[in-house]
Amino acid sequence: MSLSRRNFLKGLGVGAGMAAGGVNLLYNAPTAAAQGVPMGRAYYRTMLGDFEVTVIRDAVSTLDIGTLVANAEAEAVNDLLTSYNFPTGPQPNNFKQLLVNTGDALVLVDTGLGSPDSQLMPTLEELGVAPGDITNVVLTHWHPDHVGGAVLDGSPAFPNATYHMAQVEWDNINSNPDNQGFQGALQALQPILDADALVYFEQGTELLPGIEAVAAPGHTVGHTGLRMTSGEMSLMNTVDAIIHPVVSTRQTDWFFGFDSNPEQAVETRRSLLSTIADEGMLMFGYHFPFPGIGVVTALDEENSFQFTPFSY
């Protein structure tokens, strides 16, 4: 008996509110590798209206204070962390992808590092999702921790998927042939181009029903957030516009060391946080501690917000 595509996609789900994962959720990936210890797999699954959303942890490393905040003294950053009972010094840095089952499409948002220790592909296998099951891959920007797993062994890692990238970001990485980072991204994406699998979108448009591309420039020129809406529920994937659950929300004028346009990044961060708080959306932070989903509240202090982890 043949199954319809919709029923097949529904069959991949295991129900609302399920959370599961490997051990060692706070592993420091470089330390684990140095010790010869594999990093445990972890995923978290919940429902967003009729969408099934799964957070997959690809890897964990650490982020030093000077990179986390490039325009403030380490003492000020550590004081803020201490006030929220966060450890001071280097912060855990998660790399997480969203897998969204809309019922009609199976959408992967970003592809992780693509390193030998990356856990995206093994976790998909554990979830019963074959690479060929993925229908769409959204690449939010060109950085290697987001496009590194797009290609495997010289071919698209997800052979049946349409890959999506913002036109402005594509133009950005083609703008400077002397930029080694740009050239690395273009080289990484070449097999997808050869397969005619890369399409470009305008920010502010709906990529798929319920999934809207949101312009979030500053981290890169064409950095893209994603707003996902099903029924009465919405979730904003802020990607790298908001790096840390305390530092980036309480002190929105502090910028990330990898932001290409710091002033624009600050403006984007404040706009996204205001929208999320005002509309009562859920938020997902790519580099936040696992699983990285929560709610945002505007504080009395201007341009200051609080992120509260939240899960069903």
C-alpha positions as CSV (number, residue, x, y, z in Angstrom):
1,M,0.0,0.0,0.0
2,S,1.5,3.4,-1.0
3,L,1.3,6.3,1.5
4,S,0.6,9.9,0.5
5,R,3.4,12.3,1.1
6,R,1.4,14.0,3.9
7,N,0.8,10.8,5.7
8,F,4.5,9.8,5.3
9,L,5.6,13.1,6.8
10,K,3.1,12.7,9.7
11,G,4.5,9.2,10.2
12,L,7.9,10.6,11.0
13,G,6.6,12.3,14.1
14,V,6.5,10.8,17.6
15,G,4.0,13.1,19.2
16,A,3.8,16.4,21.0
17,G,6.0,17.3,23.9
18,M,8.5,14.5,23.5
19,A,12.0,15.3,24.6
20,A,14.9,12.9,24.3
21,G,18.7,13.1,23.9
22,G,22.1,11.7,24.5
23,V,24.2,12.2,27.6
24,N,26.6,15.0,28.5
25,L,24.4,17.9,27.4
26,L,26.9,20.4,28.6
27,Y,29.9,18.8,26.9
28,N,32.6,21.1,25.7
29,A,33.2,19.7,22.2
30,P,36.9,20.5,21.8
31,T,37.6,19.0,25.3
32,A,35.6,15.9,24.5
33,A,37.4,15.4,21.3
34,A,40.8,15.9,23.0
35,Q,39.8,13.2,25.5
36,G,38.7,10.9,22.7
37,V,35.2,10.9,24.0
38,P,32.3,11.3,21.5
39,M,29.7,14.0,22.2
40,G,26.3,12.6,23.1
41,R,23.4,13.2,20.7
42,A,20.5,15.4,21.9
43,Y,17.2,16.5,20.4
44,Y,14.1,18.1,21.7
45,R,10.7,17.8,20.0
46,T,7.5,19.8,20.5
47,M,4.5,21.1,18.6
48,L,3.9,24.6,17.2
49,G,0.3,24.5,16.3
50,D,0.1,21.7,13.7
51,F,3.9,21.9,13.0
52,E,6.2,19.4,14.6
53,V,9.4,21.2,15.6
54,T,12.6,19.3,16.5
55,V,15.7,20.9,17.9
56,I,18.9,19.0,17.0
57,R,22.2,19.7,18.6
58,D,25.0,19.4,16.1
59,A,27.9,20.3,18.4
60,V,29.0,22.3,21.5
61,S,32.1,24.4,22.0
62,T,32.9,27.4,24.1
63,L,32.9,31.1,23.3
64,D,35.3,33.4,25.0
65,I,34.1,36.7,26.6
66,G,36.0,38.9,24.2
67,T,34.3,37.3,21.2
68,L,30.9,37.1,22.9
69,V,31.1,40.9,23.5
70,A,33.5,43.0,21.4
71,N,32.6,46.4,22.8
72,A,32.6,45.9,26.6
73,E,35.1,45.1,29.3
74,A,35.2,41.4,30.4
75,E,34.6,42.5,34.0
76,A,31.3,44.1,33.0
77,V,30.2,41.1,31.1
78,N,31.1,38.7,33.9
79,D,29.3,41.0,36.4
80,L,26.1,40.7,34.3
81,L,26.6,36.9,34.1
82,T,27.1,36.6,37.8
83,S,23.9,38.6,38.5
84,Y,22.0,35.9,36.7
85,N,23.9,33.1,38.3
86,F,25.6,32.2,35.1
87,P,29.2,31.0,35.3
88,T,31.8,33.6,34.3
89,G,34.4,33.2,31.6
90,P,34.0,31.2,28.4
91,Q,30.4,30.4,27.7
92,P,28.9,27.1,26.4
93,N,28.3,27.6,22.7
94,N,25.7,25.3,21.1
95,F,25.2,24.7,17.4
96,K,21.6,23.6,16.9
97,Q,19.3,23.1,13.8
98,L,15.6,23.1,13.6
99,L,13.7,20.4,11.8
100,V,10.2,21.4,11.0
101,N,7.6,19.0,9.8
102,T,4.7,21.0,8.4
103,G,2.8,18.0,7.2
104,D,3.5,18.8,3.6
105,A,7.2,19.5,3.9
106,L,10.2,18.4,6.0
107,V,12.3,21.6,6.4
108,L,15.8,21.7,7.9
109,V,17.0,25.2,9.0
110,D,20.8,25.4,8.6
111,T,23.1,22.4,8.4
112,G,25.7,22.8,11.2
113,L,29.4,22.5,11.1
114,G,29.7,19.4,8.9
115,S,32.8,18.3,11.0
116,P,33.7,14.7,11.8
117,D,32.2,15.1,15.3
118,S,29.0,16.8,14.0
119,Q,25.8,15.1,15.3
120,L,23.2,16.3,12.8
121,M,23.3,13.3,10.5
122,P,23.5,10.6,13.3
123,T,20.6,12.3,15.1
124,L,18.5,12.4,12.0
125,E,19.1,8.7,11.6
126,E,18.1,8.2,15.2
127,L,14.9,10.1,14.5
128,G,14.2,7.8,11.5
129,V,14.8,10.6,9.0
130,A,16.8,9.7,6.0
131,P,18.7,12.5,4.1
132,G,16.4,12.0,1.1
133,D,13.4,12.7,3.3
134,I,14.3,16.4,3.7
135,T,12.3,18.5,1.2
136,N,13.8,21.9,1.9
137,V,17.0,23.3,3.5
138,V,17.1,26.9,4.5
139,L,20.5,28.5,4.8
140,T,20.2,31.6,7.0
141,H,23.6,33.0,6.1
142,W,27.0,31.9,4.8
143,H,29.0,31.2,8.0
144,P,30.6,27.7,8.1
145,D,28.7,26.7,11.2
146,H,25.5,27.1,9.2
147,V,26.4,25.8,5.8
148,G,29.2,23.3,6.7
149,G,26.9,20.3,6.6
150,A,25.1,21.2,3.4
151,V,27.4,19.0,1.3
152,L,28.7,15.5,2.1
153,D,31.4,13.7,0.1
154,G,31.1,16.2,-2.8
155,S,27.3,16.0,-3.2
156,P,24.4,17.7,-1.6
157,A,23.9,16.1,1.8
158,F,20.1,16.2,1.3
159,P,19.8,14.9,-2.3
160,N,16.1,15.5,-2.8
161,A,15.9,18.9,-1.1
162,T,15.6,22.4,-2.5
163,Y,18.2,24.6,-0.8
164,H,17.2,28.2,0.0
165,M,19.4,31.3,0.5
166,A,18.5,35.0,0.6
167,Q,19.3,36.7,-2.7
168,V,21.1,39.6,-0.8
169,E,23.3,37.0,1.0
170,W,24.2,35.3,-2.2
171,D,25.1,38.6,-3.7
172,N,27.1,39.4,-0.6
173,I,29.3,36.3,-0.8
174,N,29.9,36.9,-4.6
175,S,30.9,40.5,-4.0
176,N,34.5,40.1,-3.0
177,P,36.7,37.5,-4.7
178,D,39.5,38.3,-2.2
179,N,37.5,37.4,0.9
180,Q,38.6,33.9,1.9
181,G,35.5,33.3,4.0
182,F,33.2,34.1,1.0
183,Q,35.3,31.9,-1.2
184,G,35.1,29.1,1.3
185,A,31.3,29.3,1.4
186,L,31.1,29.4,-2.4
187,Q,33.3,26.3,-2.6
188,A,31.2,24.5,0.0
189,L,28.0,25.3,-1.9
190,Q,29.3,24.4,-5.4
191,P,27.9,20.9,-5.5
192,I,24.5,22.3,-4.7
193,L,24.8,24.7,-7.5
194,D,26.0,21.9,-9.8
195,A,22.9,20.0,-8.9
196,D,20.7,23.1,-9.7
197,A,19.3,22.7,-6.2
198,L,19.9,26.3,-4.8
199,V,17.1,28.9,-5.1
200,Y,17.2,32.5,-3.9
201,F,14.5,34.3,-2.0
202,E,13.6,37.9,-1.1
203,Q,13.5,38.6,2.6
204,G,10.0,39.3,3.9
205,T,8.5,36.6,1.7
206,E,6.9,33.3,2.7
207,L,9.2,30.5,1.7
208,L,6.6,27.8,2.5
209,P,3.2,28.0,4.0
210,G,3.7,29.2,7.6
211,I,7.5,29.9,7.2
212,E,8.5,33.5,6.5
213,A,12.0,34.9,5.9
214,V,12.7,37.8,8.1
215,A,15.4,40.3,7.3
216,A,17.9,40.4,10.2
217,P,21.0,42.1,8.9
218,G,24.1,43.1,10.8
219,H,25.6,39.8,11.6
220,T,26.0,39.4,7.9
221,V,24.6,41.5,5.1
222,G,21.9,39.0,4.2
223,H,21.5,37.3,7.6
224,T,17.9,35.9,7.7
225,G,15.7,35.0,10.6
226,L,12.6,32.8,10.2
227,R,9.1,33.3,11.6
228,M,7.1,30.1,11.8
229,T,3.4,30.2,12.4
230,S,0.8,27.5,12.7
231,G,-2.6,28.0,14.2
232,E,-2.4,30.4,17.1
233,M,1.3,29.8,17.7
234,S,4.4,31.5,16.3
235,L,8.1,31.0,16.8
236,M,11.0,33.3,15.7
237,N,14.3,31.7,14.9
238,T,16.7,34.6,15.5
239,V,19.7,32.6,14.4
240,D,22.8,34.7,15.2
241,A,21.1,38.0,15.7
242,I,20.9,37.1,19.4
243,I,23.8,35.0,20.6
244,H,23.4,34.7,24.4
245,P,20.3,34.4,26.5
246,V,21.4,37.0,29.1
247,V,24.2,39.1,27.5
248,S,22.4,39.7,24.2
249,T,19.0,40.4,25.7
250,R,19.9,42.6,28.8
251,Q,22.6,44.6,27.1
252,T,21.3,44.9,23.5
253,D,24.0,47.5,22.6
254,W,26.8,45.0,23.2
255,F,27.7,43.3,19.9
256,F,29.1,40.0,18.9
257,G,32.7,39.8,17.7
258,F,31.6,38.2,14.4
259,D,29.0,40.9,13.5
260,S,29.9,42.4,10.2
261,N,28.0,45.6,10.9
262,P,27.8,46.1,14.7
263,E,25.5,49.1,14.6
264,Q,23.0,47.4,12.3
265,A,23.2,44.3,14.4
266,V,22.2,46.2,17.5
267,E,19.2,47.7,15.7
268,T,18.2,44.3,14.4
269,R,18.5,42.7,17.8
270,R,16.3,45.3,19.5
271,S,13.7,45.1,16.7
272,L,13.5,41.3,16.9
273,L,13.3,41.2,20.7
274,S,10.6,43.9,20.7
275,T,8.5,42.0,18.1
276,I,8.9,38.7,19.9
277,A,7.9,40.2,23.3
278,D,5.0,42.4,21.9
279,E,3.5,39.5,19.9
280,G,4.0,36.8,22.6
281,M,5.9,34.6,20.2
282,L,8.3,31.8,21.2
283,M,11.9,32.4,20.4
284,F,14.7,30.0,19.3
285,G,18.4,30.9,19.8
286,Y,20.8,28.9,17.6
287,H,23.7,29.3,20.0
288,F,21.7,29.3,23.3
289,P,22.0,26.4,25.8
290,F,20.1,23.4,24.6
291,P,17.3,23.3,23.6
292,G,17.2,27.1,23.2
293,I,13.4,27.8,23.0
294,G,11.8,30.3,25.4
295,V,9.8,33.5,25.8
296,V,10.9,37.1,25.8
297,T,9.7,39.9,28.2
298,A,10.4,43.6,27.8
299,L,11.9,45.1,31.0
300,D,11.3,48.6,32.4
301,E,14.8,49.6,31.3
302,E,14.7,50.8,27.7
303,N,16.0,48.3,25.1
304,S,16.4,45.6,27.8
305,F,14.7,42.3,27.7
306,Q,14.6,39.0,29.5
307,F,14.7,35.5,27.9
308,T,13.1,32.7,29.9
309,P,13.6,29.1,28.8
310,F,10.3,27.4,28.1
311,S,9.4,24.0,27.0
312,Y,6.2,21.9,26.9
